[in-house]
């Protein structure tokens, strides 16, 4: 397999890793933990789930699937590119 394929997957993996981290941090807490100590638990229980939250969930799942596919692709590329050790 060509080397540019691995570089493309690595760049895509870095971009999706940063995006996934940011998207997860944008999610509202579901109660408990540090956010409820500062009053975050009260506001999150009063508000219903909005369209923005549902879209955020969808984007997070989509980026997670792309991230996982990059990892599997890199693993397969390494398996095919490197000769068998044993």
Secondary structure as GFF3:
##gff-version 3
##sequence-region A 1 86
A	DSSP	alpha_helix	3	26	.	.	.	ID=ss1
A	DSSP	alpha_helix	33	37	.	.	.	ID=ss2
A	DSSP	alpha_helix	40	46	.	.	.	ID=ss3
A	DSSP	alpha_helix	51	81	.	.	.	ID=ss4
###
